[in-house]
Amino acid sequence: MKLPSALTVFRIVPAPLAALALTVALSACDQPPAAESLKVWTKEDHHSTDDDRPPSPLTGASAAPNRTAEPSGNDPQLVDITWRQQCVGCHGALGRGDGPMGPMLHAPDLGRADWQAKVPDAEIAATIRNGRNRMPRFDLPEPVLRGLVARIRSLRAP
């Protein structure tokens, strides 16, 4: 009886195994995890030693992040982290539209007095929540959304 050569076995066996592995891998990725299985995002989940460093002119980080939530439910640290991670890339640290991606995406100057005067808080919140033009939507907790609107209002140029 003649045994199959190693080359023949190598050609036959891996193809079905590879197909099976690919099928299993792809079937696990077809849906995001259920909302019930996700834990609530808290500031403690995202604290790092970088949060305690002095501010950087490039990131707009605050010098001493406030680690206590305000009575309104607004958490300044979460607002600051969200601003740095989601907004600075386009709008820049001071909201002038001069972030690394800002010129390419035509990010507006959020501090312009005329823009600040004509855009109500509800419209700013709706734009953050739903996106507009090239700006993606951000599904944020209401306190963080309110905090971002307040931060944008604080950028108003004199």
N, C-alpha and C positions, 0 to 999 in steps of 0.2 A: 504494500500500500504506500502510495506516494503522498507525503505531507505537503500542504501548501507552503509556498515560500513566504518568508517574512514580509516581503514586499506586497504580496497578494493580500495577506491578512491586514496589513496596514491600510491598504486602499479600501477594504470592505468594512471593517469595524468602525473606524473613526467617523465616517460620513453619517451613519444613523445616530451615533452618540452626539455628534456635533449638532445635528438637526434637533434632537431631543433637548439638549442643553439650551439651544437658542429658543425653542418653543417655550420652555419653562421660564427662561429669563424674560422673554417678551410678554408672557401672560401675566407676570407679576408687576409689570409696569404700565398696564393699561388704564389704571385709575389711581387718583390720589388717595391718601389714607382718609378714612372716615373722620369727620369733624369730632365725633365723640372720643376718638382715640388720641386726639392731640391735647396736650396739656396747655394751660393758659400761660401766655407769655408774660413774664414779670421782669422787672429791672434786675433782680438778682441773677437771672439766667444769663445776662449779658454784661455783667461787670468784669472788667479786666484792669490790669495795671495801667493800661493806656488812658483809662478814664481819670486817673489821678495825676496825669502829667499836666504841665502848664499848657495854655492854649497855643495852637499852631495857627499862623495867619492863613494857611492853606485850607484847613478844615473848618475853622470857625468854632472850634470846641471851646466851651466855657472853661474858665480857670478853675472854678470850684463847683463841680456839679452838686446840685441840691439833691440829697438822697431821700428826702421825705416828700411824700405826696401832699399836695395842697388840699384843703377841705373840699374844693370843687371836683376832686378826683383827677385833676390835671397833674401829671408827674413830670416835672421839668427835665429829669434825666432821660426819660423815654422820649420826650419831645426833642431833646438835644441829640440823642443817638439817631433818631429817625431823620432829623434835619441833616446830620452829617452823612448818613448812609444813603439816603434817598434823594436829597435835594441839592446838596453841594456840587455834585458832579455836573449838573447843568446850570443851576442858578448861581453857583459860587457861594463862598462863605458869607458874604454880605448881601446875597440876593441880587446882585447886579447883572446876572446873566453871563457872568464871565468864568463859569466853571470850565473844566477841561472839555466838556461836550457842548457847552452853552453856545458858542458861535456857530457851530455846525447845525445845531437844532433850532437856532434863533430863539433861545430862551429869553423871556422878557426880563427887564430890570424891575424887580418887585418893589424897589424903593422909590420909584418915580412918583413924585407928588401928584401928577395928573392921573396916573393909573390908580394910585391909592384912593384918590377922591371919588373916582367913578365906579369902582368895583366894591360891592357890598361883601361883608363877611360870608354871607350864605353862598355867594357865587365862588369865592375863594375855596370854601369847604367843598362845594360841589365839584370844582375842577380837580381838587386833590383826590376826592373819592371816585370820580368817574373818568378822569383823564381828559385831555383835549389836544387835538392835533397830534404831535409826536410825543406828548407827555402821557406816560402810561397811567392807568388807574391804580390807586393805592387803597387797599382794604384795611383801614386802620381803626383802632378803637376810638370812640367818640372823644374821650379826654385828650388823646394825642392829636386828633384832628383839630380840636379847639386850640390846643397849645401851638400847633403849627400856624394857624390863622393869626393868633396873637403875636407869634414871632415875626410873621410877615408884616404885620401892622407896625411892629417896632423898627422895621427897616426903613420906614418913610424918611425920605431925604427932606431936609429943611427947605 
